[in-house]
Amino acid sequence: MSRVLLNARNHVVRKYNPFTHRGVDVLKEENKVADVIAHSKGVVSEIVIGKKQNLKAKKVEKYGNFVKVRHDNGYFTLYAHLSDVCVHVGQSVSQGDVLGRMGNSGKTKQTCLHFEVRNRKDKKRNPVKYLDQDFLIKEDSKYLHYRGFICGENCWQDLVKEEEQYIGVFGYKLGGIFIETNIEDLQFRVYKNRKWSPFVSVNQEALLQEKEGIQGFQIKSNVKLLYRVHVLDSGWTDWFFSTLFYENVLEQENFIDGIQICVRKE
Ligand SMILES: [Zn+2]
Protein backbone atom coordinates (compact mmCIF):
# COMPACT_ATOMS: atom_id res chain seq x y z
CA MET A 1 0.00 0.00 0.00
CA SER A 2 0.98 3.58 -0.53
CA ARG A 3 2.65 5.47 2.31
CA VAL A 4 1.50 8.79 0.88
CA LEU A 5 -2.03 8.16 -0.45
CA LEU A 6 -4.97 7.11 1.72
CA ASN A 7 -6.16 3.55 1.11
CA ALA A 8 -4.53 3.31 -2.29
CA ARG A 9 -1.74 1.87 -4.31
CA ASN A 10 0.71 4.21 -6.00
CA HIS A 11 0.53 4.67 -9.72
CA VAL A 12 3.63 6.57 -10.84
CA VAL A 13 2.90 9.00 -13.67
CA ARG A 14 6.23 10.82 -13.72
CA LYS A 15 9.45 9.29 -12.54
CA TYR A 16 12.25 10.73 -10.48
CA ASN A 17 15.14 12.22 -12.42
CA PRO A 18 18.21 13.55 -10.58
CA PHE A 19 18.53 16.49 -12.97
CA THR A 20 15.06 17.42 -14.15
CA HIS A 21 12.51 16.06 -11.68
CA ARG A 22 13.73 15.49 -8.16
CA GLY A 23 10.47 14.13 -6.89
CA VAL A 24 7.99 11.53 -8.06
CA ASP A 25 4.44 12.12 -9.34
CA VAL A 26 1.77 9.65 -8.33
CA LEU A 27 -1.93 9.03 -8.61
CA LYS A 28 -4.09 6.35 -7.08
CA GLU A 29 -4.40 3.18 -9.14
CA GLU A 30 -6.62 3.60 -12.21
CA ASN A 31 -5.53 7.26 -12.26
CA LYS A 32 -7.91 8.17 -9.49
CA VAL A 33 -7.59 11.09 -7.10
CA ALA A 34 -6.90 10.41 -3.43
CA ASP A 35 -6.31 12.04 -0.10
CA VAL A 36 -2.67 12.62 0.72
CA ILE A 37 -1.32 11.24 3.99
CA ALA A 38 1.78 11.77 6.12
CA HIS A 39 4.48 9.30 5.18
CA SER A 40 5.73 9.04 8.77
CA LYS A 41 5.32 10.66 12.16
CA GLY A 42 6.50 14.25 12.29
CA VAL A 43 5.67 17.92 12.57
CA VAL A 44 4.32 20.11 9.77
CA SER A 45 7.11 22.59 9.04
CA GLU A 46 5.66 24.55 6.12
CA ILE A 47 2.43 24.92 4.18
CA VAL A 48 1.32 26.98 1.21
CA ILE A 49 -2.35 27.44 0.29
CA GLY A 50 -4.40 29.50 -2.13
CA LYS A 51 -2.50 28.61 -5.31
CA LYS A 52 -4.04 27.63 -8.62
CA GLN A 53 -2.73 25.75 -11.61
CA ASN A 54 0.07 27.80 -13.20
CA LEU A 55 2.03 26.23 -16.04
CA LYS A 56 4.45 29.18 -16.11
CA ALA A 57 5.32 28.91 -12.42
CA LYS A 58 8.98 28.95 -11.45
CA LYS A 59 10.92 27.83 -8.38
CA VAL A 60 8.80 27.28 -5.27
CA GLU A 61 5.67 28.43 -7.11
CA LYS A 62 5.87 25.21 -9.12
CA TYR A 63 4.69 23.30 -6.08
CA GLY A 64 1.37 25.11 -5.88
CA ASN A 65 -0.26 24.26 -2.57
CA PHE A 66 2.02 22.05 -0.54
CA VAL A 67 2.72 20.58 2.87
CA LYS A 68 6.19 19.90 4.22
CA VAL A 69 6.73 17.63 7.21
CA ARG A 70 9.85 17.25 9.32
CA HIS A 71 10.30 13.72 10.63
CA ASP A 72 11.97 12.33 13.74
CA ASN A 73 15.03 11.20 11.82
CA GLY A 74 15.56 14.75 10.57
CA TYR A 75 14.32 14.01 7.07
CA PHE A 76 11.60 16.02 5.37
CA THR A 77 8.79 14.97 3.07
CA LEU A 78 7.00 17.38 0.77
CA TYR A 79 3.59 16.92 -0.84
CA ALA A 80 2.82 19.29 -3.73
CA HIS A 81 0.11 20.28 -6.24
CA LEU A 82 -2.57 19.81 -3.56
CA SER A 83 -6.09 21.17 -4.02
CA ASP A 84 -6.74 21.38 -0.27
CA VAL A 85 -4.55 21.46 2.81
CA CYS A 86 -6.02 20.40 6.13
CA VAL A 87 -3.11 20.80 8.53
CA HIS A 88 -1.29 23.83 9.93
CA VAL A 89 2.34 24.64 10.62
CA GLY A 90 3.54 23.20 13.91
CA GLN A 91 0.92 20.45 13.94
CA SER A 92 2.13 16.99 14.94
CA VAL A 93 1.10 14.28 12.55
CA SER A 94 1.20 10.51 12.77
CA GLN A 95 1.86 8.16 9.93
CA GLY A 96 -1.28 7.99 7.78
CA ASP A 97 -2.86 11.27 8.94
CA VAL A 98 -4.54 13.12 6.08
CA LEU A 99 -2.61 16.26 5.09
CA GLY A 100 -4.77 17.37 2.18
CA ARG A 101 -6.24 16.40 -1.15
CA MET A 102 -4.42 15.70 -4.37
CA GLY A 103 -4.87 18.46 -6.98
CA ASN A 104 -3.33 20.33 -9.87
CA SER A 105 -2.13 23.57 -8.27
CA GLY A 106 1.26 24.92 -9.36
CA LYS A 107 3.07 23.72 -12.44
CA THR A 108 1.42 20.46 -13.40
CA LYS A 109 -0.62 19.48 -16.41
CA GLN A 110 -2.62 16.90 -14.54
CA THR A 111 -3.92 16.19 -11.08
CA CYS A 112 -1.33 14.21 -9.17
CA LEU A 113 0.76 14.24 -6.02
CA HIS A 114 4.35 15.42 -6.38
CA PHE A 115 6.21 13.75 -3.52
CA GLU A 116 9.73 14.63 -2.37
CA VAL A 117 12.07 13.33 0.29
CA ARG A 118 14.81 15.58 1.63
CA ASN A 119 17.65 14.84 3.98
CA ARG A 120 18.57 16.71 7.15
CA LYS A 121 20.20 19.44 5.10
CA ASP A 122 17.06 19.82 3.01
CA LYS A 123 18.73 18.24 -0.02
CA LYS A 124 16.42 16.28 -2.28
CA ARG A 125 16.88 12.52 -2.27
CA ASN A 126 15.42 9.88 -4.54
CA PRO A 127 11.95 9.33 -2.98
CA VAL A 128 10.88 6.31 -5.03
CA LYS A 129 11.67 3.60 -2.51
CA TYR A 130 9.78 5.53 0.16
CA LEU A 131 6.49 5.55 -1.73
CA ASP A 132 5.69 2.18 -0.20
CA GLN A 133 8.00 1.85 2.74
CA ASP A 134 9.32 3.38 5.91
CA PHE A 135 12.54 5.35 6.05
CA LEU A 136 15.28 2.79 5.94
CA ILE A 137 17.53 2.56 8.95
CA LYS A 138 20.31 2.25 6.39
CA GLU A 139 20.01 5.97 5.73
CA ASP A 140 21.55 6.53 9.11
CA SER A 141 24.37 4.07 8.88
CA LYS A 142 27.65 5.66 8.01
CA TYR A 143 29.81 4.71 5.09
CA LEU A 144 33.06 6.01 3.74
CA HIS A 145 34.62 5.04 0.43
CA TYR A 146 37.97 6.45 -0.65
CA ARG A 147 40.75 6.20 -3.15
CA GLY A 148 44.33 7.36 -3.44
CA PHE A 149 46.36 9.01 -6.16
CA ILE A 150 49.63 7.13 -6.59
CA CYS A 151 52.39 9.55 -7.61
CA GLY A 152 54.77 7.03 -9.13
CA GLU A 153 52.07 5.52 -11.31
CA ASN A 154 50.33 8.85 -11.90
CA CYS A 155 46.87 7.37 -11.49
CA TRP A 156 43.95 7.01 -9.11
CA GLN A 157 43.33 3.67 -7.46
CA ASP A 158 40.00 1.89 -7.43
CA LEU A 159 37.61 2.95 -4.70
CA VAL A 160 38.20 1.13 -1.41
CA LYS A 161 34.97 0.20 0.37
CA GLU A 162 36.08 -2.33 2.96
CA GLU A 163 37.17 -1.34 6.43
CA GLU A 164 40.15 -3.70 6.47
CA GLN A 165 41.63 -2.26 3.31
CA TYR A 166 43.72 0.84 2.94
CA ILE A 167 44.64 3.16 0.11
CA GLY A 168 48.11 3.49 -1.32
CA VAL A 169 50.82 1.19 -2.61
CA PHE A 170 53.71 0.74 -0.22
CA GLY A 171 56.86 2.20 -1.72
CA TYR A 172 54.99 4.80 -3.79
CA LYS A 173 54.20 8.28 -2.51
CA LEU A 174 50.53 8.99 -2.03
CA GLY A 175 49.69 12.22 -3.84
CA GLY A 176 45.95 12.68 -3.49
CA ILE A 177 42.86 11.49 -1.68
CA PHE A 178 39.27 11.27 -2.78
CA ILE A 179 36.52 10.53 -0.24
CA GLU A 180 32.83 9.86 -0.73
CA THR A 181 30.75 9.52 2.40
CA ASN A 182 27.41 10.35 4.00
CA ILE A 183 29.25 11.79 7.01
CA GLU A 184 28.28 15.30 6.13
CA ASP A 185 30.58 17.26 8.41
CA LEU A 186 33.72 15.36 7.45
CA GLN A 187 36.65 17.49 6.35
CA PHE A 188 40.23 16.56 5.62
CA ARG A 189 43.52 18.17 4.69
CA VAL A 190 47.06 17.17 3.78
CA TYR A 191 50.48 18.37 4.84
CA LYS A 192 53.09 19.05 2.21
CA ASN A 193 56.23 21.21 2.03
CA ARG A 194 55.79 22.19 5.70
CA LYS A 195 52.30 23.56 5.03
CA TRP A 196 48.79 22.26 5.57
CA SER A 197 46.35 22.52 2.70
CA PRO A 198 42.97 24.13 3.43
CA PHE A 199 40.36 21.72 4.72
CA VAL A 200 38.37 20.03 1.98
CA SER A 201 34.71 19.42 2.73
CA VAL A 202 33.08 16.29 1.38
CA ASN A 203 30.02 18.30 0.47
CA GLN A 204 31.94 20.56 -1.84
CA GLU A 205 34.81 18.70 -3.34
CA ALA A 206 36.09 15.63 -1.60
CA LEU A 207 39.10 15.49 -3.80
CA LEU A 208 42.56 16.53 -2.92
CA GLN A 209 45.21 15.87 -5.49
CA GLU A 210 48.81 16.83 -5.08
CA LYS A 211 51.49 16.44 -7.70
CA GLU A 212 54.02 15.66 -5.04
CA GLY A 213 53.69 13.24 -2.21
CA ILE A 214 52.00 14.20 1.02
CA GLN A 215 53.61 14.12 4.44
CA GLY A 216 50.62 14.47 6.68
CA PHE A 217 46.93 13.74 6.65
CA GLN A 218 44.17 14.82 8.97
CA ILE A 219 40.43 14.27 9.28
CA LYS A 220 37.98 16.18 11.42
CA SER A 221 34.39 15.22 12.05
CA ASN A 222 32.01 14.99 14.97
CA VAL A 223 31.52 11.36 13.97
CA LYS A 224 34.21 9.26 15.60
CA LEU A 225 36.39 7.83 12.87
CA LEU A 226 39.73 6.13 13.32
CA TYR A 227 42.52 6.60 10.85
CA ARG A 228 46.23 5.95 10.53
CA VAL A 229 48.89 6.52 7.93
CA HIS A 230 51.64 4.32 6.58
CA VAL A 231 54.97 6.14 6.42
CA LEU A 232 57.29 5.36 3.52
CA ASP A 233 60.07 2.96 4.57
CA SER A 234 58.72 2.95 8.11
CA GLY A 235 55.25 1.55 8.87
CA TRP A 236 51.84 2.33 10.28
CA THR A 237 51.38 5.08 12.84
CA ASP A 238 49.02 4.66 15.78
CA TRP A 239 45.31 5.22 15.21
CA PHE A 240 44.00 8.77 15.39
CA PHE A 241 40.48 9.96 16.18
CA SER A 242 38.70 12.40 13.87
CA THR A 243 37.01 13.97 16.89
CA LEU A 244 40.27 14.97 18.59
CA PHE A 245 41.86 16.53 15.61
CA TYR A 246 43.85 19.29 17.33
CA GLU A 247 45.78 16.67 19.22
CA ASN A 248 46.32 14.60 16.15
CA VAL A 249 48.45 16.83 14.01
CA LEU A 250 50.65 14.50 12.09
CA GLU A 251 53.50 16.10 10.24
CA GLN A 252 55.96 13.60 8.96
CA GLU A 253 59.47 14.20 7.74
CA ASN A 254 58.90 11.34 5.38
CA PHE A 255 56.26 10.71 2.75
CA ILE A 256 53.06 8.78 3.24
CA ASP A 257 52.38 5.69 1.15
CA GLY A 258 49.19 4.42 2.78
CA ILE A 259 46.11 5.63 4.63
CA GLN A 260 43.46 3.59 6.41
CA ILE A 261 40.16 5.02 7.65
CA CYS A 262 37.64 3.08 9.74
CA VAL A 263 34.10 4.16 10.41
CA ARG A 264 32.93 1.44 12.73
CA LYS A 265 35.99 0.10 14.45
CA GLU A 266 36.01 0.88 18.18
ZN1 LIG B 1 6.48 16.33 -9.99
Boltz pocket constraint, residues with backbone or C-beta under 6 A from the ligand:
constraints:
  - pocket:
      binder: B
      contacts: [[A, 14], [A, 21], [A, 23], [A, 24], [A, 25], [A, 113], [A, 114], [A, 115]]
      max_distance: 6.0
